[in-house]
Amino acid sequence: MIVDSHGLTTDLLHLYIQSQKLSTYAVDRHKSLWHAGKTVLDHARVFGSDPDSPGDLLRLIRTGSARTRGELVEATGLARSTVAQRIEGLMAAGLIVEIGGAPSTGGRPPSLLGFNGEAGLVLAADLGASHSRVIVADLGLNSLAEVEADLDIDEGPEIVLGWLIDTFDRLLAEAGRDRGDVLGIGIGVPGPVDFERGVAVNPPIMAGWHEFRIVDRVRESFDVPVLVDNDVNIMALGEHWAMEPKVDDFVFIKVGTGIGSGLILGGRLHRGADGAAGDIGHVQATSSDAICRCGNQGCLEASAGGAALASKLAKLGHDAKRSSDVTDLVEKGNKDAIVAVRDAGRLIGEVVASLVNLLNPSQIMIGGNIAKAEQHLLAGIREVVYSRSTTLSTTNLQITGSALGDRSGVTGAAAMAIDYLLRPGNIDRVLEKSAVSS
């Protein structure tokens, strides 16, 4: 199967030509629309759109809310001719295709419309403290090439981002693609991020990264929108993407070396005024007086994070230097490790109970290295949350482990880029730019 330079297979193009009876000129224009329009996307801002714009029609099709022209007319109240015109533009851009016929109530069955995930590519990276995962994915978040690697984030931004750019190029070549196919990039890093500017801000474990302009450095090689967020936020986005059915109000909590959370409220990631929302690792745990690396006393992660647990077990004579050593001991049935993880769960539960009362989420999801000892960690969390939170706030609450495990971060980084690219306002700008250029 041959793949053209903008992510559409030759087979799909032939199907599209036959179904739409397009001229050669129209097909050539179809293949160039994304390339012509993608440069108008502002990588750091959110654009609005007409509620019934082409971008909004794409959203309805992509989410399955409307699958035929008739359903789009009914959902939007637009004239049938207007819907037809906007669908034609989306098809010309390669964003939607006809995928068959819907059940007919008499007469010719209506054509089903589907989102074309092969219309372009995104690059995504989950950069951890010592381990990274990188993927090339299409707009349907199907991975085309990926790699895991040990990488120390403290090597600094120039070395790490240089490696990342080289890795992007290598994976593109592996997938039979090139930089021209890439529409956007999503990156997660293990520290606080100013999302609007794309910079890490006072990260405790990322030496040399403070105020480094990650977005600008990556865009020197890839002239596309680049989005950067902290690792827990992208994990929350990844888990939300994979949920079926979707849960609009849920909290993802990462329990690794440190502790943090990502908040999905009303179906959207909540970053707060300055991007600092969800930093529960530095909320004071009532039964803790440990000194935290931030300088405060009693922070949750100073007693319940993986580093704290490893230190506690080392003092008891066990071979534990990092969070993975803790879970290894638990898997071997070490009683001290099991007690330590269960007690950590209770401490985390103290903070989560307040979070449940405040936000009333439908689901609390626990991930990260320590969550690999899920049975014992979740038991401690549940014990405290269900006893201390209000009855109403826990009526429908589920506390579960991660569904995606180690893949939640890179999945979320890709989802962040895809969701940005496919926002109705951004789609409308691409189509407007393409119309002007033609």
C-alpha positions in Angstrom: 0.0 0.0 0.0 1.5 3.4 -1.0 1.1 6.3 1.3 1.1 9.9 -0.1 2.9 12.8 1.6 -0.1 13.9 3.6 -1.1 10.6 5.2 -3.8 9.3 2.8 -3.4 5.9 1.3 -3.6 5.5 -2.5 -6.5 3.0 -2.0 -8.4 5.6 0.0 -7.7 8.3 -2.6 -9.0 6.1 -5.3 -12.1 5.4 -3.3 -12.5 9.1 -2.7 -12.1 9.9 -6.4 -14.6 7.3 -7.5 -17.2 8.3 -4.9 -16.9 12.1 -5.5 -16.0 11.9 -9.3 -13.3 14.5 -8.6 -11.0 15.9 -11.3 -7.2 15.5 -11.1 -7.0 19.1 -10.1 -9.4 18.5 -7.2 -7.3 15.6 -5.9 -4.1 17.5 -6.1 -5.8 20.4 -4.2 -7.1 17.9 -1.6 -3.6 16.6 -0.9 -2.2 20.1 -0.4 -4.9 21.7 1.8 -3.5 20.7 5.2 0.0 21.7 4.1 -1.3 25.1 3.0 -3.4 25.7 6.1 -1.5 24.2 9.0 0.9 27.1 9.4 -1.9 29.4 10.4 -2.4 27.6 13.7 -1.2 29.5 16.7 0.6 26.9 18.9 -0.3 28.6 22.2 -3.8 30.0 21.9 -7.4 28.7 21.7 -9.5 29.9 18.9 -13.3 30.0 18.9 -15.5 29.3 15.9 -19.0 29.7 14.6 -21.1 27.0 16.5 -22.3 25.7 13.1 -19.0 26.1 11.3 -17.2 23.4 9.2 -15.1 22.7 12.3 -18.1 22.1 14.4 -19.6 19.7 11.8 -16.3 17.8 11.9 -16.6 17.6 15.7 -20.1 16.1 15.4 -18.9 13.5 12.9 -15.8 12.7 14.9 -17.7 12.1 18.1 -20.4 10.1 16.4 -23.1 12.6 17.3 -24.1 12.9 13.6 -23.0 10.5 10.9 -25.1 11.5 7.8 -25.9 14.8 6.1 -29.4 14.6 7.3 -28.4 14.1 10.9 -26.1 17.1 10.6 -29.0 19.2 9.2 -31.1 18.1 12.2 -28.3 18.7 14.8 -27.3 22.2 13.5 -30.5 23.6 12.0 -28.5 24.6 8.9 -29.9 24.5 5.4 -29.2 21.2 3.6 -27.2 23.2 0.9 -25.0 24.8 3.6 -24.3 21.4 5.2 -23.4 20.0 1.7 -21.0 22.8 1.0 -19.2 22.5 4.3 -19.0 18.7 4.0 -17.5 19.2 0.5 -14.8 21.4 2.1 -14.0 18.9 4.8 -13.8 16.1 2.2 -11.5 18.2 0.1 -9.2 18.6 3.1 -9.2 14.9 3.5 -10.7 15.1 7.0 -13.8 13.1 6.4 -14.7 10.3 4.0 -17.8 8.4 3.0 -17.6 5.0 4.7 -20.8 3.3 3.5 -24.6 3.5 3.7 -26.8 4.0 6.8 -29.9 1.9 7.2 -32.6 3.2 4.9 -36.3 3.8 5.8 -37.1 3.8 2.2 -35.4 4.9 -1.0 -31.7 5.3 -1.4 -29.8 4.8 1.9 -28.0 7.9 3.1 -24.2 7.9 3.0 -22.4 7.5 6.3 -19.6 10.1 7.0 -16.5 9.2 9.0 -13.5 11.0 10.3 -10.3 10.2 8.4 -7.6 9.6 11.0 -5.1 9.1 8.2 -5.3 12.7 7.1 -2.1 13.6 9.0 0.4 12.7 11.7 1.3 13.9 15.2 4.5 13.2 17.2 4.3 12.6 20.9 6.7 12.1 23.8 6.4 11.3 27.4 9.7 12.4 28.9 10.1 11.0 32.4 12.8 11.5 35.0 14.8 8.6 33.7 12.7 6.9 31.1 10.9 8.1 27.9 8.4 6.9 25.4 8.0 8.4 21.9 5.5 7.7 19.2 4.4 8.7 15.7 0.6 8.5 15.5 -2.1 9.4 13.0 -5.0 11.6 13.8 -7.0 8.6 15.1 -4.2 8.0 17.6 -3.1 4.8 15.9 0.6 4.3 16.6 2.7 3.9 13.4 6.1 3.7 15.1 7.3 4.0 18.7 10.3 3.6 21.0 11.1 3.4 24.7 14.4 4.5 26.0 16.3 5.2 29.2 17.0 8.9 29.3 18.0 11.1 32.2 16.1 14.4 32.2 18.9 16.0 34.2 21.1 15.8 31.1 19.5 19.2 30.3 17.2 20.5 27.6 19.7 20.8 24.8 20.8 17.2 25.0 17.3 15.7 25.8 15.5 17.7 23.1 18.3 17.1 20.6 17.8 13.4 21.2 14.0 13.8 20.9 14.2 15.5 17.6 16.6 12.8 16.3 14.2 10.2 17.6 11.2 11.8 15.9 13.1 11.7 12.6 14.1 8.1 13.0 10.5 7.0 13.8 9.2 9.0 10.9 11.6 7.1 8.6 10.6 3.8 10.2 6.9 4.6 9.4 7.8 5.6 5.8 6.9 9.3 6.4 8.8 12.6 6.7 8.5 16.0 8.5 6.1 17.3 5.9 3.4 14.8 7.1 3.5 16.1 10.7 0.7 18.5 11.8 1.5 18.9 15.5 3.6 17.7 18.4 2.7 16.9 22.1 5.3 16.6 24.8 5.0 15.8 28.5 7.7 16.6 31.1 8.1 15.6 34.8 7.7 19.1 36.3 5.5 22.2 36.5 4.8 23.8 33.1 3.5 27.2 32.0 1.3 25.8 29.3 0.7 29.0 27.5 4.4 29.7 27.0 5.6 26.1 26.8 8.3 26.3 29.5 9.1 24.4 32.7 8.9 26.6 35.8 11.1 25.8 38.8 11.0 22.0 38.2 12.5 20.2 41.2 14.0 17.3 39.3 14.9 18.9 35.9 18.2 20.6 36.3 18.7 23.4 33.7 15.1 23.4 32.4 13.7 26.4 34.3 12.3 28.9 31.8 13.8 27.0 28.9 11.6 27.5 25.8 10.8 24.0 24.9 8.3 24.9 22.2 10.7 27.2 20.4 13.5 24.7 20.5 11.4 21.9 18.9 9.9 24.3 16.4 13.4 25.0 15.0 13.1 21.6 13.5 9.3 21.2 13.1 7.3 24.2 12.0 4.1 23.0 13.5 2.1 23.6 16.7 4.0 22.2 19.7 2.2 21.8 23.0 4.0 21.0 26.3 2.4 20.0 29.7 3.4 18.2 32.8 3.4 14.5 33.0 0.4 14.0 35.2 -1.9 16.2 33.0 -1.0 14.2 29.9 -1.6 11.0 31.8 -5.1 12.2 32.7 -5.7 13.2 29.1 -4.5 9.7 27.9 -6.8 7.9 30.3 -9.7 10.1 29.4 -9.2 9.5 25.7 -9.3 5.7 26.3 -12.4 5.7 28.5 -15.5 4.1 27.1 -17.9 5.4 28.1 -16.4 8.8 28.9 -16.4 10.1 32.4 -16.6 13.9 32.4 -15.4 14.4 36.0 -12.5 12.4 37.1 -9.1 12.7 38.9 -6.0 10.9 37.8 -3.4 10.6 40.6 0.2 9.6 39.8 2.0 8.0 42.7 5.6 7.6 41.7 8.8 9.2 43.1 6.5 12.1 43.9 2.7 12.6 43.8 0.6 14.7 41.6 -2.9 14.7 40.0 -4.6 15.7 36.7 -8.1 17.0 36.9 -10.7 16.4 34.2 -13.7 18.5 35.0 -16.7 18.8 32.7 -14.8 16.7 30.2 -11.9 19.1 29.9 -8.5 19.2 31.5 -8.4 21.8 34.3 -5.0 23.5 34.5 -5.9 26.4 36.8 -4.9 30.1 36.4 -1.2 29.4 36.2 -1.0 25.7 35.2 -0.5 24.6 38.8 -3.8 22.8 39.5 -3.6 19.3 40.8 -0.3 19.5 42.8 -1.6 17.4 45.6 1.8 16.1 46.5 2.4 19.4 48.3 -0.8 19.4 50.2 -0.3 18.8 53.9 -1.2 15.3 55.2 -2.7 15.6 58.6 -0.7 12.7 60.1 2.7 13.6 58.6 5.5 15.8 59.8 8.1 14.8 57.3 10.3 17.5 55.7 9.6 17.8 51.9 12.1 18.6 49.2 10.2 21.8 48.6 11.2 23.0 52.1 7.8 22.7 53.7 6.8 20.2 56.5 4.1 17.5 56.2 3.7 17.4 52.4 1.9 14.3 51.2 4.7 13.1 48.9 7.3 13.5 51.6 5.7 10.6 53.4 3.7 8.7 50.7 5.8 9.2 47.6 8.0 6.4 46.1 11.2 8.1 47.3 9.9 8.4 50.8 8.8 4.7 50.9 12.1 3.5 49.5 14.0 5.5 52.2 11.7 4.0 54.9 12.4 0.5 53.7 16.1 1.1 53.3 16.2 2.1 57.0 14.6 -1.3 57.8 17.5 -3.0 56.1 15.9 -3.7 52.7 17.5 -3.1 49.3 15.3 -0.1 48.2 16.7 3.0 46.5 13.8 4.0 44.2 10.1 3.6 43.8 10.5 0.5 41.5 12.4 -1.2 44.3 9.4 -0.7 46.5 7.0 -2.4 44.1 9.5 -5.2 43.5 9.5 -6.0 47.2 5.7 -5.9 47.4 5.5 -8.4 44.5 7.8 -10.7 46.4 5.5 -10.6 49.4 7.7 -8.5 51.6 5.6 -7.6 54.7 7.3 -4.4 55.5 6.8 -3.2 51.9 3.2 -4.2 51.9 2.5 -2.3 55.1 4.4 0.7 53.9 2.4 0.9 50.6 -0.9 0.3 52.5 0.0 3.1 55.0 0.9 5.4 52.0 -2.5 4.7 50.6 -4.1 5.8 53.8 -2.1 9.1 53.8 -3.1 9.7 50.2 -6.7 8.9 51.1 -6.6 11.8 53.6 -6.0 14.3 50.8 -8.2 12.5 48.3 -11.1 12.5 50.7 -11.0 16.3 50.7 -10.7 16.4 46.9 -13.7 14.2 46.6 -15.8 16.5 48.8 -14.6 19.5 46.9 -14.9 18.3 43.3 -17.3 15.3 43.5 -15.7 13.3 40.7 -17.2 10.1 39.3 -13.9 8.3 39.3 -10.5 8.5 41.0 -7.8 6.7 38.9 -4.4 5.8 40.4 -1.3 5.4 38.2 2.4 5.7 38.5 5.1 3.3 39.7 3.8 2.7 43.2 0.3 2.0 41.7 1.8 -1.3 40.3 1.2 -2.5 43.9 -2.4 -1.7 43.1 -4.1 -4.1 45.5 -2.5 -2.7 48.6 -2.3 1.0 47.6 -5.9 1.2 46.5 -7.1 -0.6 49.6 -5.5 2.1 51.8 -6.9 4.9 49.7 -10.4 3.4 49.6 -10.5 2.8 53.3 -10.0 6.4 54.1 -11.9 8.1 51.3 -15.1 6.1 51.8 -15.0 6.7 55.5 -14.2 10.4 55.5 -15.9 11.8 52.4 -19.5 12.7 52.5 -22.1 10.0 51.6 -23.5 12.0 48.6 -20.0 12.6 47.1 -19.1 8.9 47.2 -22.5 7.5 46.1 -21.3 6.8 42.6 -17.5 7.2 43.1 -15.2 4.5 41.7 -11.6 4.3 42.8 -9.6 2.3 40.2 -6.2 1.6 38.8 -4.9 3.0 35.5 -6.4 1.5 32.4 -3.4 2.3 30.1 -0.5 1.8 32.6 2.8 3.0 31.2 1.2 4.2 28.0 -1.1 6.8 29.5 1.5 9.6 29.2 2.4 9.2 25.6 -1.2 8.6 24.7 -2.2 11.8 26.4 0.6 13.8 24.7 -0.7 12.6 21.3 -4.3 13.3 22.3 -3.3 16.8 23.4 -1.9 17.6 20.0 -4.8 16.0 18.1 -7.5 17.7 20.1 -5.8 21.0 19.6 -5.4 20.5 15.8 -9.1 19.4 15.5 -10.6 22.2 17.5 -13.4 23.7 15.4 -11.7 27.2 15.4 -8.5 25.7 14.1 -10.1 23.6 11.5 -12.0 26.7 10.2 -8.8 28.6 10.0 -7.1 25.9 8.0 -10.1 25.8 5.6 -10.2 29.6 5.3 -6.5 29.8 4.6 -6.8 27.0 2.0 -9.7 28.7 0.3 -7.7 32.0 0.0 -4.6 30.2 -1.2 -6.5 28.4 -3.9 
